[in-house]
Structures are given as C-alpha cells and as structure tokens.
Amino acid sequence: MATTRVFAAQLVGLPVFGPDGESIGKIGDLVAGLRADGAPPRVLGLVVELATRRRIFVPMLRVAGIDPNAVTLATGLVNMRHFTQREQETLVIGQLLDARVTVLQTGHSAVVVDAAMEPTRTRDWVLGRIAVRERTGRLSRRGPLQVLEWSDVRAPGVTELAGQPQDAHRLVAVFETMRAADVAKAMEDLPPKRRYEVADALDDERLADVIEELSENAQTDLLSHLDEERAADVLEAMNPDDAADLLAELSEPDKDRLLELMEPEESAPVKRLLEYSFDSAGGLMTPEPIIVSHDSTIAEALARVRNPDITPALASMVFVCRPPSATPTGRYLGLVHIQRLLREPPSTLAAGAVDRELTSLRPGDSLVDIARYFATYNLVCAPVVDDDEHLLGAVTVDDVLDHLLPDGWRHSAYEGVTGA
C-alpha cells in the first residue's frame, strides 16, 4: 500500500469496493486491540456497513488499498456475519475518540481528537500517532491540537476506557456527516455508556431524528436514560406518528407524564394518534401531510413540495381542503399528484387539478386494507378521512412496510460469506 498514514475520522463514510469495482459498503469504524505494555494498538480491521445496514468485520489483511475517496479490498468475498465486538477490542471512532489521556511530557490531561493508523513492515497496521488537545489551567481551557506518538501519552486500557466518562463532541462531529439512519445503526453498536454520552451531546432535533430510526428496544432504552424534561422536548421534535408509536411502548404512568410535560400544541396530535390501534390507518398516519387551501395556486403547492424536510413519500401528493388547514381539516376536496402539479400552469388553482375519483382510507382500516390500497392504486401516500369528510392525516408506504416486516428487520440480513 502506498498510503503511510490515515486518520480514523477521515475514513468514516468512505465507500468500500471489491477488486473489480463492486460496491461492498462504507466504513463505519475501525477495530483496534489496546496493549497492556503501552505499545501502539494494532488495527485489527474495519467495521463496514452494508447497504442493508448490517455492520460486518473486514480484517486489515483483506484491505488492498486506501485512497482519499475509497477503500479497496483484495477480494470481493466478505463474511456477512454481523459484527460483534470482542472483550479486548476497542472501537476507534466509537470509544477512543474523546477519551482522556495524559501527555507524559507535561503531565496534563488531554482529550483524544483523532488517531492515525500506519502500516508496519509485517503488513500490520497500528495506531502509531494520536491527535490530542490538552486541557490546561484552572479553568480547563482548551489547548492547541497536537499530534503525538502513541508512546508520548498514557492511554487508558480497555477496562478503563469502558468505565471512564468521555465527552462525545468529536464523535458527534463525525456523525454530522451521516444520515440519521446510519447514526442510529452506529449508536446501537456502541457500548451503552458511550451511547448515552452521544445522546446527551446531540441536540434535541438531531436526537429526535436518530431515535426515529432506532429499534423499539433501543428507543425505549434511550428515552428512559433522558431526564423527563428532555425526553418531552425530544418527543416534541419527533414526527407525531413516531412519537405516538414510542409512547405506546411505555407504561401508562410514564406515557401520561411525558404527554403532560409536552407543550399542548405538540401533544395534541400525538394524543389523537394514540386513540387508534397501532396497526390501523389512524395509528399509522402522520397528521402533518402537505395541505393547501382551496384557493391556493399550483405554484404555492409546488413551493410546499420543495421543502427539503418533507419525505419523498409525503411530497408525492398535495391535499386540498377548506379551512382550517391543520388536521382535522375543513372539508376534504381531493388530492393532486406531484406529476399533475408539474404539468399544470403555475398560476392556476390547485383545486382545479384534484383527483376526485381516488377513494380515501378511513382511520379504522386495517394494515391489510392499507396494503391492498397501495397495491391497487400504485401509490406511496394515501389520505385518511373521517366520516364527516375531514382530512385526518396521511399514511405513507414506509410506515406500512415498517409494520409488515418482521421484528428486528432493520438489523437482520442473510449471514454467511458472499461476493458482495
């Protein structure tokens, strides 16, 4: 390999390819073995995240090349068994970053900012250098960034690393470049202590996005870690349907307490969703689809669709209603498909382009009814309307799949050896 030094944080998210250019996945972390004698830790391999979000282990001996934009393996055959961290192994990104070390020359405490791996003559890779920032003075002011030899610091062992408190700001900075779903998967693979530290360091909006992508057990575990006030704030930042699903997993006293702590305008739609069965259209719907009034133009509807915070499924159609426009709305007039919006003159009224023939779901419709509806009409989003023709919300196909797939689908995949 031509590469002589690679900093770990720069590797996260890089694509991984086989020898023929076939895509394997992307790097999620490095696995290293800390040594009791203080020698530089040996890098054992890469944690690679596949397209299925399964994280697998690839030994460093399988790595043929590391470039600034990609990592190439010597073989396309990889072991698909889910990565499980062993007792003497350390995750460089997940555990070593933000750990506290002591700079031997000064005796000052420092925080690990990054670690660089270097190849040896025996084709091994070791964490030969470590980037740290000292904390000096009575006020623990941050010192300059230093890149030191591993032997220049007294680093914690595996046991100490598992027990000592760590900041999580550097790890959060790495997560900033990742999708919420990828962050969620990475967090589930962290030790509980480190997972809680990351959750504490994330802001409410980002943590809400991540919690929405976690498994049910991880969601309730993380929510129980937060103090009640912050848990309520995070629930407010979540999509109402996701917040309702999470609250439904809690005991009645805990659920009622958190709903009481939420702002009334934030808890109201969540309470409405909790009135329905979790596997009905009412329980699956989001109460915040794209809604425009009967006198809105095509241009105004398109402006709403362009909102980057709207999911592709919700952006596939706009619902036209009489005031009020918040759910439950005034009389529901119909919907306009995104393709129709793109074909019509921007100045015309959206109400003139509604699809009046498409039937609507009712809040009590079952999961099977909803699945048949999507299959019949080839849709990814559907309106939910009550008996008085008020729009209550919309169900998206991803919510349906989430309930149709077996438990644990987010992290289940075929285990074995395959040419990725």
DRENPA-624169 format. One line per 2 residues: number of its first residue (from 0); for each residue x, y, z of C-alpha. Coordinates in pm, 1 decimal, decimal comma. Layout:
<recs>
NUM) X/Y/Z  ...;
</recs>
This chain:
<recs>
0) 0,0/0,0/0,0  126,1/344,5/-89,9;
2) -61,8/508,9/195,9  160,3/560,3/501,1;
4) -73,4/732,7/749,0  -450,9/754,9/766,8;
6) -652,2/937,8/1031,5  -950,8/737,1/1151,0;
8) -1209,8/1015,5/1136,4  -1130,8/1069,8/768,1;
10) -1213,8/707,8/691,8  -1569,4/710,8/827,7;
12) -1822,1/705,5/546,7  -1571,4/618,6/272,4;
14) -1707,0/365,8/18,9  -1555,9/18,8/16,6;
16) -1510,5/-163,7/-315,0  -1408,2/-512,2/-418,0;
18) -1115,4/-576,7/-655,7  -1340,5/-548,2/-962,7;
20) -1502,3/-225,2/-850,5  -1810,0/-386,5/-698,9;
22) -1961,2/-189,8/-412,6  -1930,8/-356,3/-71,6;
24) -2049,9/-83,0/164,4  -1897,7/204,1/358,4;
26) -1668,4/233,7/660,1  -1835,0/279,9/996,0;
28) -1541,8/236,2/1234,3  -1202,6/78,2/1298,6;
30) -1138,0/-205,9/1542,1  -814,8/-196,7/1741,5;
32) -658,9/-405,8/2016,5  -515,8/-199,8/2303,8;
34) -196,7/-344,4/2451,8  -109,4/-372,2/2819,4;
36) 257,5/-278,8/2757,5  167,7/64,7/2618,1;
38) 279,4/-24,2/2264,1  77,3/122,3/1975,4;
40) -253,8/-66,1/1936,8  -280,7/-298,7/1640,7;
42) -561,3/-218,8/1399,3  -746,2/-545,6/1356,3;
44) -987,0/-447,6/1081,8  -1267,8/-230,0/953,9;
46) -1632,4/-222,0/1050,4  -1811,1/-197,5/715,0;
48) -2176,2/-106,1/688,4  -2358,2/-276,6/401,3;
50) -2649,2/-132,1/205,2  -2878,3/-341,4/428,5;
52) -2734,9/-150,1/730,0  -2574,5/-469,3/860,5;
54) -2229,4/-398,7/1004,8  -1966,2/-662,0/927,8;
56) -1598,4/-703,9/1013,3  -1330,5/-696,7/742,3;
58) -975,1/-788,7/856,8  -699,9/-544,3/761,5;
60) -525,9/-822,3/565,0  -820,1/-804,5/321,4;
62) -752,5/-436,8/250,4  -562,1/-382,9/-74,1;
64) -559,7/-4,0/-87,5  -670,3/309,8/95,8;
66) -725,6/622,2/-110,8  -864,8/963,2/-6,4;
68) -1200,3/875,0/-163,7  -1235,1/496,7/-123,7;
70) -1102,9/173,6/25,3  -1038,0/-128,2/-197,6;
72) -1040,2/-487,4/-78,7  -820,2/-764,7/-213,5;
74) -1124,1/-990,3/-252,6  -1495,5/-944,0/-305,3;
76) -1569,6/-1234,6/-72,4  -1663,7/-1097,4/269,9;
78) -1802,2/-1261,2/580,2  -2161,1/-1140,1/618,9;
80) -2186,8/-1231,5/987,0  -2295,2/-934,7/1195,9;
82) -2001,9/-761,1/1365,1  -1984,9/-826,5/1738,5;
84) -1720,1/-650,3/1943,0  -1498,0/-882,1/2147,5;
86) -1385,9/-819,2/2502,7  -1033,5/-695,6/2424,1;
88) -1133,9/-492,6/2118,3  -1187,7/-116,8/2103,7;
90) -1380,9/86,6/1850,2  -1153,4/371,9/1746,7;
92) -1432,5/611,5/1649,7  -1697,3/482,4/1887,2;
94) -1484,7/455,8/2202,2  -1135,2/602,1/2167,0;
96) -1231,8/947,1/2038,1  -1297,9/1193,2/2322,8;
98) -1126,9/960,2/2571,9  -898,5/1120,6/2828,2;
100) -525,0/1054,9/2819,1  -225,4/1203,2/2994,0;
102) 55,0/1374,6/2797,9  369,2/1229,4/2958,5;
104) 596,3/1529,1/2889,3  368,0/1783,3/3059,6;
106) 154,6/1566,4/3282,8  -150,9/1747,5/3153,3;
108) -480,4/1577,9/3083,3  -583,9/1574,6/2717,5;
110) -875,0/1460,3/2506,5  -831,3/1235,2/2202,1;
112) -940,9/1414,7/1885,9  -828,7/1156,5/1629,7;
114) -591,4/864,0/1582,2  -373,5/781,8/1282,3;
116) -302,0/428,3/1169,7  25,4/342,6/998,3;
118) 147,4/24,1/824,1  437,8/-177,7/962,8;
120) 694,6/-393,3/783,5  491,9/-702,3/871,2;
122) 187,4/-565,8/685,5  14,8/-491,7/1016,2;
124) -142,8/-152,7/1082,7  -100,6/19,8/1419,0;
126) -231,8/338,3/1577,3  112,2/497,3/1571,6;
128) 5,7/856,2/1631,2  -269,5/1022,9/1825,2;
130) -414,6/1373,6/1790,0  -496,8/1527,6/2127,3;
132) -599,8/1859,5/2271,7  -467,5/1939,3/2618,5;
134) -677,2/2097,6/2889,7  -460,4/2342,6/3079,3;
136) -509,2/2592,3/3359,5  -750,5/2610,1/3648,1;
138) -1044,4/2672,2/3413,7  -956,2/2367,0/3199,3;
140) -915,4/2584,2/2891,9  -859,4/2401,4/2568,0;
142) -501,3/2393,8/2448,0  -366,6/2364,8/2093,1;
144) -410,7/2049,5/1888,9  -105,8/1819,8/1899,1;
146) -19,7/1507,9/1703,7  193,7/1285,9/1925,5;
148) 346,3/942,0/1913,6  131,3/685,8/2092,1;
150) 422,6/633,1/2332,0  407,2/1003,0/2428,8;
152) 76,3/959,2/2610,4  -54,2/736,0/2885,3;
154) -369,9/594,2/2731,7  -642,1/400,9/2911,4;
156) -671,2/26,5/2878,3  -983,3/-149,4/2759,3;
158) -1127,1/-175,9/3110,7  -1053,2/188,1/3193,2;
160) -1194,3/300,7/2860,7  -1519,5/121,3/2932,6;
162) -1554,2/292,3/3269,4  -1420,2/644,7/3235,1;
164) -1653,9/932,1/3144,5  -1595,4/1077,2/2798,7;
166) -1705,0/1380,2/2608,3  -1877,5/1290,2/2283,8;
168) -1829,1/1608,0/2083,7  -1575,4/1462,9/1839,7;
170) -1788,2/1156,5/1775,8  -2092,8/1380,0/1726,9;
172) -1890,0/1581,3/1474,6  -1821,6/1259,4/1282,4;
174) -2192,6/1173,9/1294,4  -2280,1/1515,1/1149,2;
176) -2184,6/1389,4/802,6  -2403,2/1078,1/830,5;
178) -2772,4/1016,1/771,0  -2988,5/973,1/1079,3;
180) -3049,9/606,1/992,0  -2673,5/543,0/972,8;
182) -2613,6/723,4/1302,0  -2886,3/513,4/1464,3;
184) -2722,7/191,6/1349,2  -2381,6/307,5/1468,3;
186) -2523,7/405,1/1807,6  -2688,9/66,5/1856,8;
188) -2347,1/-95,5/1812,1  -2184,2/128,3/2075,3;
190) -2150,0/19,1/2437,9  -2445,4/155,6/2643,0;
192) -2229,5/406,5/2832,1  -2097,6/556,5/2508,9;
194) -2444,6/552,8/2350,8  -2582,6/759,0/2638,3;
196) -2292,2/1004,3/2615,0  -2362,2/1058,8/2245,7;
198) -2733,8/1104,8/2313,2  -2653,1/1365,8/2577,5;
200) -2428,0/1552,9/2331,8  -2675,4/1559,0/2040,4;
202) -2919,9/1847,9/2016,0  -3290,7/1770,9/2050,3;
204) -3371,0/1786,6/1678,2  -3086,9/1556,5/1575,8;
206) -3154,5/1314,0/1858,9  -3521,9/1302,6/1758,4;
208) -3425,2/1212,5/1400,9  -3193,6/937,9/1525,5;
210) -3444,1/791,3/1772,9  -3699,0/758,4/1493,7;
212) -3458,2/519,5/1318,5  -3374,7/303,4/1620,9;
214) -3531,2/-33,0/1703,4  -3814,8/-27,2/1956,2;
216) -3598,4/-163,8/2238,8  -3324,6/91,2/2171,5;
218) -3582,5/371,6/2153,6  -3733,8/296,6/2492,9;
220) -3391,0/238,3/2647,4  -3258,8/572,3/2525,4;
222) -3574,7/759,5/2623,7  -3556,6/614,4/2975,5;
224) -3197,2/741,1/3001,6  -3303,9/1101,7/2939,2;
226) -3446,9/1309,9/3220,4  -3821,3/1370,3/3186,5;
228) -3794,2/1731,7/3070,8  -3553,8/1649,2/2790,6;
230) -3744,7/1335,4/2694,0  -4054,2/1552,6/2647,2;
232) -3853,9/1801,4/2437,5  -3724,2/1522,3/2214,0;
234) -4074,4/1379,1/2170,4  -4191,5/1724,9/2062,4;
236) -3919,4/1730,1/1796,1  -4018,4/1388,4/1660,0;
238) -4281,7/1330,7/1393,8  -4614,0/1291,7/1579,2;
240) -4672,9/940,0/1446,3  -4326,2/825,7/1555,5;
242) -4371,8/989,9/1895,1  -4706,6/814,6/1937,0;
244) -4552,8/477,3/1846,8  -4277,7/528,4/2103,7;
246) -4513,8/643,8/2378,9  -4736,4/343,8/2313,8;
248) -4445,1/121,6/2421,0  -4425,1/285,9/2765,3;
250) -4625,6/219,0/3078,3  -4941,7/426,1/3122,3;
252) -4794,8/640,4/3405,3  -4477,7/716,9/3205,5;
254) -4676,6/792,0/2890,0  -4917,8/1024,0/3070,1;
256) -4635,3/1202,9/3249,7  -4445,0/1274,8/2927,2;
258) -4759,9/1390,0/2748,1  -4826,8/1625,1/3038,1;
260) -4474,8/1771,8/3009,0  -4507,1/1831,5/2633,3;
262) -4640,6/2163,0/2506,0  -5018,9/2135,4/2447,8;
264) -4993,8/2216,6/2076,1  -4728,6/1945,3/2037,3;
266) -4902,1/1678,3/2242,8  -5248,4/1727,5/2088,2;
268) -5177,5/1545,7/1755,9  -4990,6/1271,3/1942,4;
270) -5288,0/1214,6/2173,6  -5519,5/1188,9/1871,9;
272) -5298,1/921,7/1717,3  -5287,4/724,3/2041,0;
274) -5666,4/686,1/2024,4  -5630,1/449,6/1728,2;
276) -5493,2/97,5/1709,6  -5123,5/96,4/1618,6;
278) -5190,7/-118,1/1308,2  -5481,6/85,0/1170,5;
280) -5474,9/373,8/925,5  -5538,6/612,0/1214,9;
282) -5246,1/470,0/1410,7  -5008,7/467,4/1112,1;
284) -5085,6/809,4/967,2  -4889,9/1129,3/1005,9;
286) -5111,2/1427,2/1092,5  -4880,5/1664,7/904,1;
288) -4908,5/1594,3/529,3  -4886,4/1872,4/269,9;
290) -5218,5/2058,1/285,9  -5317,7/2363,6/80,0;
292) -5641,0/2561,8/83,1  -5897,2/2554,8/-197,7;
294) -5776,2/2894,3/-329,0  -5403,4/2806,4/-341,7;
296) -5223,8/2808,2/-676,4  -5016,3/2532,7/-833,4;
298) -4705,7/2746,5/-766,8  -4787,1/2762,1/-394,9;
300) -4841,0/2386,8/-382,1  -4507,6/2323,1/-555,7;
302) -4332,9/2553,4/-309,4  -4460,0/2332,7/-27,3;
304) -4341,4/2018,0/-205,6  -3988,8/2161,7/-242,5;
306) -3943,2/2172,5/136,0  -3635,1/1951,3/196,0;
308) -3774,7/1839,6/532,0  -4067,9/1666,3/358,9;
310) -4007,0/1297,7/287,0  -4030,2/1180,8/-77,8;
312) -4343,6/979,7/1,9  -4526,6/1275,9/155,3;
314) -4406,2/1500,5/-127,0  -4572,9/1274,0/-384,5;
316) -4909,9/1443,0/-336,4  -5074,7/1757,0/-203,6;
318) -5411,7/1753,2/-26,0  -5663,7/2029,1/-95,8;
320) -5901,8/2119,6/186,4  -6124,3/2402,1/302,1;
322) -6010,0/2585,9/618,6  -5885,6/2505,1/871,5;
324) -5578,1/2360,1/705,0  -5443,4/2186,3/1016,7;
326) -5569,4/1832,8/1075,9  -5850,3/1760,0/1127,9;
328) -5914,8/1997,1/841,3  -6225,6/2150,7/694,1;
330) -6396,5/1961,2/415,2  -6154,4/1747,4/215,6;
332) -6175,1/1829,1/-157,2  -5923,2/1585,5/-301,0;
334) -5555,3/1542,1/-377,7  -5317,0/1647,9/-652,3;
336) -5034,4/1416,4/-760,1  -4689,6/1571,7/-794,9;
338) -4679,2/1476,7/-1164,3  -5002,1/1671,2/-1224,2;
340) -4861,2/1971,7/-1040,2  -4560,0/1972,1/-1273,3;
342) -4780,9/1965,4/-1582,5  -5019,8/2249,0/-1489,9;
344) -4959,2/2625,3/-1533,1  -4822,7/2766,5/-1203,8;
346) -5091,2/3036,2/-1182,3  -5390,3/2800,7/-1194,7;
348) -5567,4/2682,6/-880,1  -5460,7/2353,2/-727,1;
350) -5828,9/2276,1/-662,2  -5883,3/2254,8/-1036,8;
352) -5633,9/1966,2/-1067,5  -5753,3/1739,1/-785,0;
354) -5807,8/1369,2/-839,1  -6168,9/1335,3/-726,7;
356) -6204,9/970,2/-823,3  -5947,5/823,8/-585,3;
358) -6108,1/685,1/-271,1  -5970,7/759,1/74,0;
360) -5871,5/543,7/367,2  -6073,7/550,5/687,3;
362) -5898,6/567,9/1025,9  -6018,0/220,5/1123,6;
364) -5888,2/46,9/808,7  -5658,2/-244,8/888,1;
366) -5297,8/-294,9/781,3  -5410,7/-544,7/517,4;
368) -5666,0/-294,1/381,1  -5396,4/-28,0/357,5;
370) -5152,2/-260,7/180,0  -5421,3/-354,7/-73,4;
372) -5498,4/13,9/-126,8  -5135,3/95,8/-210,2;
374) -5104,4/-207,6/-439,1  -5432,2/-129,3/-619,2;
376) -5360,1/236,2/-689,6  -4978,0/221,4/-719,4;
378) -4929,5/492,0/-456,7  -4673,8/569,7/-187,8;
380) -4900,4/801,3/12,6  -5274,1/794,5/90,0;
382) -5525,0/1027,1/260,5  -5706,8/927,4/578,9;
384) -6051,6/1089,4/600,2  -6323,9/1060,1/866,0;
386) -6697,5/1010,3/810,6  -6753,0/1388,8/801,5;
388) -6500,1/1426,9/516,5  -6231,0/1590,7/727,9;
390) -5870,5/1503,9/640,4  -5707,8/1347,5/948,1;
392) -5367,1/1271,7/802,5  -5183,9/1055,8/550,5;
394) -5030,5/709,8/555,4  -4703,0/653,4/369,6;
396) -4575,9/326,2/230,1  -4270,0/323,9/457,4;
398) -4497,4/318,4/763,9  -4682,9/21,7/616,9;
400) -4362,1/-168,7/542,9  -4231,1/-95,6/891,4;
402) -4530,0/-281,1/1037,2  -4548,1/-558,7/776,3;
404) -4183,4/-661,8/807,4  -4087,5/-895,7/1094,7;
406) -3949,5/-763,6/1422,7  -3583,1/-675,3/1400,8;
408) -3590,6/-624,7/1023,4  -3365,9/-317,7/1048,8;
410) -3072,1/-530,7/1157,6  -3149,7/-869,4/1010,3;
412) -2988,0/-995,6/694,4  -2852,0/-1315,5/547,8;
414) -2548,3/-1430,6/740,4  -2272,4/-1611,4/557,7;
416) -1992,2/-1545,6/311,0  -2074,0/-1376,1/-13,7;
418) -1923,3/-1191,1/-302,7  -2075,5/-851,8/-231,7;
</recs>
